[in-house]
Amino acid sequence: MELDVVLTLLQDSKLLANPKRIALLRQIEATGSIRQGARLAGLSYKAAWDAVNEMNQRSPDALVESAVGGRGGGGAALTHRGLRLVQLYELLERVQEQALAALDDDSIPLHSLLGVVARMSLQTSARNQFFGVVERIDTAGADERVFARLADGTSLCASITRRSRERLGLSPGKDVLLLLKAPAMQLVTGAASSSRPLLNRLEGQLAGIEECGQSIELQVRLSGGDEACALVSRAQARGLLPGDAVVLSFAPEQVLVAALT
C-alpha cells in the first residue's frame, strides 16, 4: 500500500507553506530572484509574488527580502526566518517519510518517535541497541538501576547515576534506547547458560561468525527479533556454528541510556 501525504503548514488557520511554496522559496534562495525562482518552481510571476507577499504577511517575521529593480536589476533572498522555515519543512518531510516507511514493519513501535528513529535512521558506534519502556527504577547504592522491557517481554537493566536519570526525565512508562558496545556483551557457556541467574539474559540463534583481529564477532538473532553482536575470544567461539542456540549477557554498568526529553 502506497500512501502520499501532502505536508501543509498553517498560520492562524491560513496557508503559510506547502510543497509549491517551499519549492519557490528554495529557488528564490538559489537564484536570488523571485522571477527566476517562479519559473523554476513552475509558477507564474504573479502567483509567485502573491505567495511571497502572503507568506511575509502571515509569518511573524518576513521570509523573503526583495529589492526593486535598478541599474543592476532587482533581487531577492530568504531571511534567517525563511531559511529556517525551509529547514523545518525538510525536517518534517524526513520524519514523515520515516513514519510512512515504518507502517509496513510490525517490529517498529509507531506510538514512539524514539522507536521509529532508532529503527529507521539512528546509527551509533555501539553495535547493540535495544528499544524498550521503563518498568521500574531501583536504588542500588550511589547509582540507580533502570529496568526496561523490550517488545518481546525481555527485561534489561542499566545502571546510571541519579543525576543522569533526572536529566533524562526517566520514569515508568518512558521510552528508552539502551546502547551497548560489542566487547561488553558476554557469551554465557556450559551449564551456566541454563543454571546461572542472569540480570541481563538474551537468548537467540547464532546468525553469523566473523573474524575481527584476534577476536571473533558473533552476530545473534534474538528470540524477540532484535539483533545482538558480541566480541569474544577465539577460545570462546571454538565449536560454534551458525544456527546454534546461544545465551548472551552484559553488566548493567556497561549500558548507555538514551531518551527523548
Backbone as CSV, one residue per row, in Angstrom:
resi,resn,N_x,N_y,N_z,CA_x,CA_y,CA_z,C_x,C_y,C_z
1,MET,0.842,-1.194,0.000,0.000,0.000,0.000,0.880,1.249,0.000
2,GLU,0.665,2.123,-0.964,1.424,3.360,-1.052,0.562,4.531,-0.588
3,LEU,1.121,5.305,0.329,0.412,6.464,0.853,1.162,7.732,0.471
4,ASP,0.431,8.743,0.091,1.004,10.054,-0.181,0.445,11.041,0.831
5,VAL,1.339,11.815,1.427,0.931,12.821,2.401,1.435,14.178,1.924
6,VAL,0.550,15.143,1.863,0.928,16.498,1.464,1.105,17.323,2.736
7,LEU,2.328,17.734,2.991,2.641,18.479,4.203,2.278,19.950,4.023
8,THR,1.384,20.432,4.865,0.915,21.815,4.778,1.060,22.482,6.141
9,LEU,1.607,23.686,6.150,1.748,24.461,7.379,0.783,25.637,7.341
10,LEU,0.035,25.795,8.421,-0.938,26.877,8.518,-0.509,27.882,9.576
11,GLN,-0.822,29.139,9.344,-0.620,30.202,10.326,-1.970,30.852,10.570
12,ASP,-2.492,30.732,11.789,-3.822,31.248,12.107,-4.868,30.693,11.145
13,SER,-4.777,29.388,10.888,-5.717,28.655,10.035,-5.651,29.049,8.561
14,LYS,-4.635,29.798,8.178,-4.465,30.186,6.777,-3.148,29.621,6.261
15,LEU,-3.121,29.311,4.976,-1.962,28.664,4.374,-0.700,29.509,4.521
16,LEU,0.335,28.878,5.076,1.651,29.505,5.140,2.599,28.830,4.153
17,ALA,2.682,27.505,4.223,3.620,26.795,3.355,3.056,25.447,2.935
18,ASN,3.345,25.082,1.703,3.014,23.765,1.152,4.134,23.408,0.173
19,PRO,4.103,22.257,-0.462,5.214,21.879,-1.349,5.547,22.922,-2.415
20,LYS,4.539,23.521,-3.036,4.785,24.520,-4.078,5.497,25.751,-3.518
21,ARG,5.057,26.211,-2.369,5.654,27.410,-1.797,7.080,27.151,-1.304
22,ILE,7.308,25.965,-0.747,8.661,25.643,-0.301,9.592,25.527,-1.509
23,ALA,9.096,24.935,-2.592,9.895,24.860,-3.824,10.244,26.265,-4.318
24,LEU,9.284,27.184,-4.223,9.522,28.573,-4.628,10.597,29.209,-3.750
25,LEU,10.496,29.025,-2.439,11.499,29.599,-1.533,12.888,29.046,-1.833
26,ARG,12.976,27.760,-2.100,14.280,27.166,-2.427,14.865,27.800,-3.684
27,GLN,14.033,28.002,-4.706,14.521,28.553,-5.957,14.866,30.036,-5.830
28,ILE,14.134,30.757,-5.004,14.472,32.163,-4.760,15.852,32.262,-4.118
29,GLU,16.095,31.398,-3.139,17.398,31.403,-2.474,18.510,31.014,-3.446
30,ALA,18.224,30.080,-4.343,19.245,29.605,-5.284,19.542,30.628,-6.379
31,THR,18.503,31.359,-6.835,18.679,32.266,-7.978,18.814,33.731,-7.581
32,GLY,18.355,34.075,-6.393,18.380,35.478,-5.981,17.335,36.316,-6.676
33,SER,16.283,35.629,-7.184,15.263,36.353,-7.946,13.918,35.672,-7.788
34,ILE,12.873,36.481,-7.549,11.521,35.926,-7.483,11.078,35.474,-8.864
35,ARG,11.421,36.256,-9.886,11.001,35.910,-11.250,11.620,34.583,-11.700
36,GLN,12.922,34.438,-11.521,13.575,33.191,-11.917,13.141,32.031,-11.018
37,GLY,12.985,32.321,-9.735,12.523,31.288,-8.813,11.150,30.786,-9.196
38,ALA,10.267,31.705,-9.612,8.916,31.319,-10.031,8.975,30.409,-11.245
39,ARG,9.809,30.756,-12.220,9.912,29.937,-13.437,10.389,28.524,-13.116
40,LEU,11.415,28.405,-12.271,11.965,27.093,-11.935,11.021,26.287,-11.046
41,ALA,10.178,26.990,-10.276,9.225,26.309,-9.402,7.914,25.998,-10.108
42,GLY,7.789,26.427,-11.388,6.584,26.136,-12.158,5.419,27.046,-11.830
43,LEU,5.714,28.286,-11.442,4.664,29.245,-11.106,4.777,30.469,-12.009
44,SER,3.661,31.155,-12.197,3.717,32.432,-12.895,4.341,33.462,-11.956
45,TYR,4.841,34.538,-12.539,5.457,35.576,-11.711,4.445,36.161,-10.737
46,LYS,3.215,36.398,-11.213,2.187,36.966,-10.342,1.854,36.025,-9.194
47,ALA,1.698,34.718,-9.518,1.376,33.756,-8.466,2.500,33.685,-7.439
48,ALA,3.741,33.763,-7.921,4.881,33.716,-7.007,4.928,34.968,-6.133
49,TRP,4.719,36.110,-6.748,4.744,37.362,-5.981,3.634,37.371,-4.929
50,ASP,2.442,36.930,-5.303,1.330,36.875,-4.351,1.646,35.909,-3.206
51,ALA,2.266,34.768,-3.529,2.609,33.788,-2.499,3.635,34.349,-1.529
52,VAL,4.657,35.014,-2.057,5.677,35.624,-1.202,5.057,36.692,-0.312
53,ASN,4.183,37.501,-0.876,3.530,38.563,-0.110,2.683,37.985,1.021
54,GLU,1.933,36.915,0.712,1.091,36.279,1.735,1.946,35.649,2.833
55,MET,3.025,34.973,2.445,3.897,34.348,3.448,4.532,35.393,4.344
56,ASN,4.979,36.478,3.766,5.597,37.544,4.561,4.602,38.154,5.536
57,GLN,3.348,38.304,5.115,2.331,38.900,5.973,1.930,37.962,7.111
58,ARG,1.887,36.662,6.833,1.407,35.712,7.838,2.501,35.240,8.795
59,SER,3.741,35.352,8.393,4.835,34.945,9.266,5.137,36.051,10.275
60,PRO,5.510,35.708,11.493,5.871,36.738,12.483,6.991,37.651,11.977
61,ASP,7.915,37.075,11.191,8.978,37.846,10.559,8.984,37.512,9.075
62,ALA,9.389,38.474,8.254,9.405,38.265,6.808,10.260,37.059,6.433
63,LEU,9.816,36.324,5.417,10.553,35.158,4.934,11.444,35.498,3.743
64,VAL,11.036,36.512,2.963,11.770,36.902,1.763,11.990,38.408,1.786
65,GLU,13.219,38.813,1.510,13.548,40.225,1.347,13.787,40.476,-0.135
66,SER,13.165,41.502,-0.671,13.326,41.800,-2.095,13.672,43.265,-2.284
67,ALA,14.371,43.525,-3.395,14.745,44.889,-3.750,14.199,45.195,-5.138
68,VAL,13.725,46.424,-5.330,13.173,46.795,-6.638,14.296,46.889,-7.652
69,GLY,13.937,46.758,-8.920,14.929,46.809,-9.989,15.572,48.169,-10.112
70,GLY,16.808,48.169,-10.438,17.552,49.389,-10.673,18.538,49.139,-11.793
71,ARG,19.643,49.877,-11.742,20.632,49.684,-12.799,21.135,48.245,-12.831
72,GLY,21.286,47.653,-11.630,21.769,46.274,-11.569,20.650,45.258,-11.510
73,GLY,19.396,45.723,-11.602,18.270,44.804,-11.532,17.890,44.510,-10.096
74,GLY,16.673,44.004,-9.903,16.197,43.694,-8.560,16.742,42.359,-8.086
75,GLY,16.495,42.060,-6.849,16.960,40.798,-6.293,16.104,40.392,-5.129
76,ALA,16.262,39.154,-4.688,15.509,38.640,-3.553,16.334,37.562,-2.856
77,ALA,16.110,37.427,-1.582,16.819,36.410,-0.803,15.971,36.026,0.397
78,LEU,16.183,34.846,0.885,15.470,34.416,2.079,16.101,35.050,3.307
79,THR,15.264,35.439,4.230,15.739,35.942,5.517,16.144,34.747,6.384
80,HIS,16.674,35.046,7.559,17.018,33.980,8.504,15.784,33.129,8.823
81,ARG,14.652,33.808,8.987,13.404,33.091,9.274,12.992,32.225,8.078
82,GLY,13.172,32.738,6.873,12.827,31.974,5.687,13.670,30.730,5.539
83,LEU,14.976,30.875,5.788,15.865,29.717,5.709,15.482,28.661,6.734
84,ARG,15.144,29.095,7.930,14.769,28.136,8.983,13.438,27.458,8.666
85,LEU,12.521,28.190,8.027,11.251,27.575,7.649,11.488,26.455,6.635
86,VAL,12.351,26.688,5.650,12.670,25.650,4.667,13.328,24.452,5.349
87,GLN,14.241,24.716,6.279,14.904,23.634,7.002,13.896,22.842,7.840
88,LEU,12.970,23.558,8.491,11.933,22.884,9.273,11.079,21.996,8.381
89,TYR,10.691,22.509,7.234,9.855,21.754,6.310,10.583,20.484,5.852
90,GLU,11.870,20.602,5.540,12.661,19.440,5.117,12.778,18.419,6.251
91,LEU,12.928,18.900,7.483,12.992,18.003,8.633,11.678,17.253,8.801
92,LEU,10.563,17.973,8.688,9.252,17.335,8.817,9.020,16.329,7.691
93,GLU,9.534,16.617,6.496,9.410,15.679,5.385,10.142,14.382,5.680
94,ARG,11.344,14.481,6.268,12.109,13.270,6.588,11.402,12.451,7.659
95,VAL,10.874,13.126,8.684,10.138,12.421,9.735,8.904,11.744,9.147
96,GLN,8.226,12.447,8.253,7.030,11.918,7.600,7.361,10.680,6.780
97,GLU,8.467,10.726,6.032,8.878,9.584,5.221,9.188,8.365,6.096
98,GLN,9.876,8.606,7.216,10.207,7.505,8.114,8.947,6.895,8.723
99,ALA,8.006,7.735,9.095,6.773,7.238,9.694,5.993,6.379,8.701
100,LEU,5.931,6.810,7.447,5.221,6.036,6.430,5.923,4.712,6.155
101,ALA,7.269,4.739,6.110,8.022,3.510,5.880,7.859,2.538,7.040
102,ALA,7.733,3.074,8.253,7.600,2.221,9.436,6.258,1.505,9.486
103,LEU,5.275,2.000,8.756,3.943,1.397,8.782,3.974,-0.064,8.370
104,ASP,4.859,-0.406,7.440,4.912,-1.771,6.919,5.828,-2.690,7.711
105,ASP,6.449,-2.187,8.770,7.334,-3.007,9.608,6.714,-3.143,10.994
106,ASP,6.147,-4.307,11.266,5.439,-4.506,12.532,6.361,-4.457,13.747
107,SER,7.676,-4.560,13.535,8.601,-4.535,14.669,8.863,-3.113,15.162
108,ILE,8.419,-2.117,14.401,8.664,-0.722,14.782,7.457,-0.174,15.524
109,PRO,7.645,0.323,16.756,6.521,0.856,17.539,6.109,2.240,17.065
110,LEU,4.969,2.343,16.429,4.539,3.620,15.877,4.063,4.602,16.947
111,HIS,3.883,4.136,18.178,3.468,5.052,19.231,4.631,5.885,19.752
112,SER,5.866,5.568,19.305,7.037,6.215,19.876,7.942,6.794,18.792
113,LEU,8.195,8.101,18.835,9.129,8.722,17.902,10.529,8.151,18.094
114,LEU,10.927,7.914,19.338,12.245,7.337,19.605,12.362,5.965,18.967
115,GLY,11.305,5.164,19.050,11.333,3.834,18.462,11.494,3.882,16.956
116,VAL,10.796,4.800,16.303,10.890,4.921,14.841,12.284,5.379,14.442
117,VAL,12.798,6.413,15.114,14.123,6.933,14.789,15.195,5.876,15.026
118,ALA,15.078,5.147,16.141,16.074,4.133,16.477,16.156,3.055,15.410
119,ARG,15.007,2.629,14.885,14.989,1.557,13.897,15.273,2.047,12.484
120,MET,14.854,3.264,12.156,14.894,3.717,10.775,16.164,4.485,10.411
121,SER,16.729,5.238,11.351,17.807,6.131,10.916,18.949,6.317,11.903
122,LEU,18.765,5.982,13.169,19.815,6.245,14.148,20.974,5.267,13.986
123,GLN,22.176,5.790,13.809,23.375,4.974,13.721,24.346,5.426,14.802
124,THR,24.880,4.481,15.576,25.848,4.805,16.614,27.023,3.831,16.514
125,SER,28.095,4.133,17.236,29.244,3.233,17.251,28.962,1.990,18.078
126,ALA,27.921,2.029,18.905,27.534,0.859,19.693,26.785,-0.124,18.798
127,ARG,27.278,-1.364,18.686,26.673,-2.336,17.783,25.323,-2.838,18.289
128,ASN,25.092,-2.714,19.579,23.840,-3.208,20.153,22.965,-2.048,20.601
129,GLN,21.733,-2.028,20.122,20.774,-1.030,20.593,19.411,-1.690,20.747
130,PHE,18.829,-1.492,21.915,17.563,-2.139,22.246,16.559,-1.078,22.679
131,PHE,15.411,-1.068,22.017,14.342,-0.132,22.355,13.418,-0.771,23.379
132,GLY,13.104,-0.030,24.436,12.219,-0.567,25.460,11.476,0.532,26.196
133,VAL,10.703,0.101,27.184,9.916,1.010,28.008,10.301,0.789,29.465
134,VAL,10.546,1.878,30.188,10.953,1.772,31.588,9.847,1.105,32.408
135,GLU,10.223,0.025,33.114,9.290,-0.663,34.016,9.358,-0.081,35.416
136,ARG,10.570,-0.013,35.919,10.754,0.497,37.282,12.186,0.990,37.424
137,ILE,12.436,1.753,38.490,13.766,2.271,38.784,14.061,1.980,40.245
138,ASP,15.144,1.240,40.491,15.534,0.869,41.848,16.823,1.586,42.230
139,THR,16.958,1.897,43.503,18.197,2.476,44.013,19.169,1.355,44.337
140,ALA,20.412,1.498,43.854,21.450,0.499,44.109,22.709,1.225,44.555
141,GLY,22.798,1.510,45.856,23.932,2.265,46.369,23.883,3.695,45.884
142,ALA,25.007,4.154,45.319,25.068,5.527,44.817,24.390,5.670,43.459
143,ASP,24.137,4.557,42.789,23.538,4.592,41.460,22.079,4.137,41.497
144,GLU,21.462,4.203,40.338,20.093,3.723,40.200,20.030,2.724,39.055
145,ARG,19.223,1.709,39.218,19.069,0.696,38.184,17.742,0.889,37.466
146,VAL,17.857,1.070,36.160,16.687,1.282,35.319,16.351,-0.025,34.617
147,PHE,15.157,-0.540,34.863,14.703,-1.777,34.225,13.768,-1.414,33.076
148,ALA,14.120,-1.883,31.880,13.326,-1.595,30.686,12.857,-2.896,30.062
149,ARG,11.602,-2.915,29.626,11.031,-4.109,28.999,10.998,-3.930,27.490
150,LEU,11.556,-4.924,26.766,11.537,-4.913,25.316,10.185,-5.382,24.804
151,ALA,9.984,-5.291,23.500,8.689,-5.640,22.913,8.325,-7.098,23.153
152,ASP,9.337,-7.998,23.241,9.053,-9.421,23.438,8.909,-9.796,24.900
153,GLY,8.980,-8.814,25.797,8.825,-9.075,27.220,10.122,-9.214,27.983
154,THR,11.259,-9.285,27.275,12.555,-9.386,27.936,12.823,-8.123,28.752
155,SER,13.291,-8.307,29.979,13.605,-7.180,30.851,15.114,-6.999,30.922
156,LEU,15.591,-5.784,30.635,17.016,-5.472,30.698,17.248,-4.378,31.723
157,CYS,18.447,-4.382,32.284,18.770,-3.450,33.360,19.999,-2.620,33.011
158,ALA,19.921,-1.327,33.285,21.042,-0.410,33.095,21.301,0.336,34.393
159,SER,22.557,0.517,34.726,22.930,1.231,35.942,23.422,2.624,35.571
160,ILE,22.755,3.653,36.091,23.131,5.033,35.804,23.099,5.840,37.100
161,THR,23.621,7.050,37.060,23.590,7.899,38.248,22.218,8.552,38.409
162,ARG,21.940,9.009,39.600,20.678,9.699,39.859,20.570,10.943,38.995
163,ARG,21.708,11.671,38.845,21.685,12.886,38.043,21.361,12.577,36.585
164,SER,21.895,11.480,36.063,21.598,11.092,34.682,20.121,10.747,34.537
165,ARG,19.590,10.027,35.526,18.175,9.665,35.475,17.292,10.907,35.478
166,GLU,17.644,11.892,36.297,16.870,13.127,36.362,17.008,13.923,35.065
167,ARG,18.213,13.980,34.508,18.437,14.743,33.275,17.663,14.145,32.110
168,LEU,17.543,12.821,32.082,16.801,12.151,31.020,15.295,12.132,31.277
169,GLY,14.913,12.512,32.488,13.487,12.516,32.825,12.899,11.121,32.853
170,LEU,13.672,10.140,33.324,13.205,8.759,33.297,12.200,8.476,34.400
171,SER,11.168,7.746,34.041,10.148,7.294,34.972,9.426,6.129,34.306
172,PRO,8.708,5.311,35.073,7.983,4.189,34.461,7.086,4.643,33.321
173,GLY,7.158,3.912,32.208,6.359,4.228,31.035,7.093,5.019,29.974
174,LYS,8.291,5.531,30.286,9.039,6.344,29.310,9.820,5.436,28.359
175,ASP,9.825,5.806,27.079,10.583,5.061,26.077,12.075,5.347,26.220
176,VAL,12.893,4.302,26.101,14.340,4.454,26.208,15.027,3.599,25.158
177,LEU,16.252,3.960,24.862,17.102,3.183,23.970,18.340,2.801,24.763
178,LEU,18.631,1.501,24.828,19.794,1.000,25.547,20.893,0.697,24.532
179,LEU,22.073,1.271,24.737,23.191,1.132,23.808,24.333,0.387,24.489
180,LEU,24.936,-0.539,23.747,25.956,-1.404,24.332,26.965,-1.782,23.256
181,LYS,28.255,-1.588,23.535,29.287,-1.980,22.582,29.478,-3.494,22.577
182,ALA,29.931,-4.013,21.442,30.067,-5.461,21.274,30.996,-6.112,22.299
183,PRO,32.161,-5.505,22.658,33.037,-6.158,23.647,32.409,-6.313,25.029
184,ALA,31.391,-5.499,25.322,30.747,-5.583,26.637,29.749,-6.728,26.715
185,MET,29.396,-7.313,25.576,28.442,-8.416,25.541,29.191,-9.727,25.762
186,GLN,28.784,-10.483,26.764,29.465,-11.721,27.125,28.689,-12.940,26.638
187,LEU,29.438,-13.950,26.204,28.840,-15.227,25.817,28.790,-16.122,27.051
188,VAL,27.602,-16.581,27.401,27.426,-17.473,28.545,27.481,-18.909,28.035
189,THR,28.416,-19.680,28.575,28.638,-21.025,28.054,28.378,-22.099,29.100
190,GLY,28.270,-23.353,28.626,28.150,-24.505,29.503,26.907,-24.494,30.363
191,ALA,27.037,-25.073,31.529,25.896,-25.193,32.437,25.402,-23.841,32.908
192,ALA,26.306,-22.847,32.897,25.920,-21.512,33.367,24.825,-20.909,32.505
193,SER,24.742,-21.354,31.255,23.738,-20.770,30.361,22.320,-21.115,30.776
194,SER,22.148,-22.167,31.573,20.810,-22.555,31.991,20.602,-22.476,33.492
195,SER,21.696,-22.538,34.254,21.540,-22.584,35.705,21.882,-21.281,36.406
196,ARG,22.728,-20.454,35.829,23.161,-19.241,36.498,22.131,-18.126,36.332
197,PRO,21.685,-17.526,37.414,20.741,-16.411,37.280,21.452,-15.194,36.695
198,LEU,20.884,-14.630,35.653,21.499,-13.502,34.974,20.576,-12.294,35.027
199,LEU,21.149,-11.142,35.338,20.350,-9.932,35.387,19.941,-9.497,33.978
200,ASN,20.874,-9.626,33.057,20.604,-9.281,31.660,20.866,-10.515,30.803
201,ARG,19.810,-11.250,30.504,19.923,-12.504,29.763,19.221,-12.371,28.408
202,LEU,19.978,-12.648,27.359,19.449,-12.567,25.996,19.667,-13.910,25.299
203,GLU,18.579,-14.537,24.893,18.667,-15.813,24.208,18.421,-15.619,22.721
204,GLY,19.160,-16.378,21.915,18.969,-16.249,20.479,19.671,-17.331,19.700
205,GLN,19.727,-17.138,18.405,20.336,-18.097,17.487,21.493,-17.421,16.770
206,LEU,22.610,-18.107,16.699,23.795,-17.563,16.054,23.547,-17.424,14.560
207,ALA,23.613,-16.193,14.075,23.329,-15.925,12.664,24.596,-15.801,11.832
208,GLY,25.697,-15.385,12.448,26.935,-15.225,11.701,28.140,-15.183,12.607
209,ILE,29.298,-15.567,12.048,30.572,-15.555,12.763,31.616,-14.924,11.865
210,GLU,32.293,-13.908,12.365,33.321,-13.238,11.569,34.578,-13.024,12.402
211,GLU,35.732,-13.174,11.738,36.995,-12.888,12.398,37.170,-11.381,12.490
212,CYS,37.643,-10.925,13.631,37.840,-9.487,13.868,39.156,-9.323,14.622
213,GLY,40.269,-9.363,13.874,41.583,-9.306,14.504,41.842,-10.570,15.314
214,GLN,42.162,-10.371,16.582,42.400,-11.503,17.471,41.117,-12.014,18.119
215,SER,40.003,-11.378,17.796,38.720,-11.763,18.390,37.776,-12.308,17.323
216,ILE,36.642,-12.798,17.782,35.604,-13.322,16.900,34.313,-12.553,17.171
217,GLU,33.697,-12.072,16.101,32.424,-11.361,16.228,31.274,-12.341,16.035
218,LEU,30.397,-12.392,17.013,29.208,-13.242,16.940,27.993,-12.371,16.656
219,GLN,27.282,-12.689,15.607,26.056,-11.973,15.263,24.877,-12.876,15.611
220,VAL,24.033,-12.393,16.500,22.985,-13.228,17.079,21.607,-12.638,16.781
221,ARG,20.709,-13.488,16.300,19.308,-13.112,16.119,18.570,-13.518,17.386
222,LEU,18.112,-12.525,18.148,17.453,-12.804,19.423,16.045,-13.334,19.204
223,SER,15.533,-14.016,20.220,14.218,-14.654,20.105,13.112,-13.640,19.831
224,GLY,13.302,-12.395,20.268,12.282,-11.377,20.056,12.398,-10.656,18.729
225,GLY,13.412,-11.005,17.930,13.573,-10.385,16.624,14.689,-9.368,16.540
226,ASP,15.169,-8.878,17.680,16.285,-7.939,17.672,17.574,-8.658,17.293
227,GLU,18.594,-7.876,16.982,19.905,-8.427,16.697,20.880,-7.983,17.772
228,ALA,21.846,-8.848,18.078,22.870,-8.534,19.063,24.225,-8.924,18.503
229,CYS,25.249,-8.233,18.961,26.602,-8.501,18.493,27.530,-8.610,19.694
230,ALA,28.330,-9.670,19.738,29.276,-9.883,20.826,30.663,-10.121,20.251
231,LEU,31.666,-9.570,20.902,33.059,-9.763,20.500,33.717,-10.642,21.560
232,VAL,34.078,-11.866,21.176,34.593,-12.842,22.137,35.953,-13.358,21.664
233,SER,36.619,-14.116,22.538,37.915,-14.679,22.187,37.732,-15.872,21.255
234,ARG,38.803,-16.268,20.598,38.745,-17.431,19.707,38.416,-18.693,20.490
235,ALA,38.931,-18.764,21.718,38.663,-19.938,22.541,37.181,-20.048,22.868
236,GLN,36.556,-18.919,23.169,35.129,-18.930,23.488,34.274,-19.304,22.285
237,ALA,34.724,-18.901,21.104,33.929,-19.145,19.900,34.182,-20.517,19.284
238,ARG,35.195,-21.248,19.792,35.549,-22.531,19.196,34.366,-23.504,19.243
239,GLY,34.063,-24.072,18.102,32.998,-25.066,18.026,31.630,-24.492,17.718
240,LEU,31.488,-23.179,17.744,30.190,-22.577,17.456,29.936,-22.542,15.953
241,LEU,28.687,-22.780,15.574,28.284,-22.774,14.174,26.996,-21.961,14.006
242,PRO,26.816,-21.334,12.851,25.556,-20.634,12.606,24.371,-21.560,12.826
243,GLY,23.370,-21.065,13.520,22.200,-21.872,13.849,22.204,-22.358,15.282
244,ASP,23.373,-22.316,15.940,23.448,-22.752,17.333,22.676,-21.802,18.242
245,ALA,22.067,-22.364,19.270,21.413,-21.544,20.290,22.481,-21.007,21.231
246,VAL,22.428,-19.712,21.522,23.411,-19.088,22.400,22.713,-18.187,23.411
247,VAL,23.430,-17.911,24.487,22.942,-17.003,25.525,23.983,-15.909,25.726
248,LEU,23.547,-14.671,25.709,24.426,-13.531,25.931,24.015,-12.814,27.208
249,SER,24.964,-12.096,27.781,24.675,-11.324,28.983,25.609,-10.119,29.031
250,PHE,25.247,-9.128,29.844,26.094,-7.952,29.998,25.841,-7.314,31.348
251,ALA,26.833,-6.571,31.824,26.723,-5.896,33.114,25.913,-4.610,32.971
252,PRO,25.059,-4.289,33.942,24.248,-3.061,33.869,25.089,-1.800,33.726
253,GLU,26.321,-1.831,34.262,27.182,-0.649,34.210,27.724,-0.368,32.804
254,GLN,27.615,-1.342,31.896,28.140,-1.188,30.545,27.156,-0.498,29.596
255,VAL,25.960,-0.226,30.075,24.894,0.274,29.191,24.837,1.801,29.196
256,LEU,24.637,2.361,28.004,24.313,3.778,27.875,22.815,3.890,27.603
257,VAL,22.160,4.835,28.233,20.718,5.010,28.095,20.438,6.305,27.348
258,ALA,19.584,6.223,26.328,19.174,7.407,25.565,17.664,7.557,25.651
259,ALA,17.190,8.796,25.664,15.757,9.064,25.711,15.482,10.425,25.107
260,LEU,14.269,10.614,24.609,13.845,11.934,24.138,13.276,12.705,25.324
261,THR,13.725,13.946,25.486,13.270,14.738,26.627,12.380,15.878,26.164
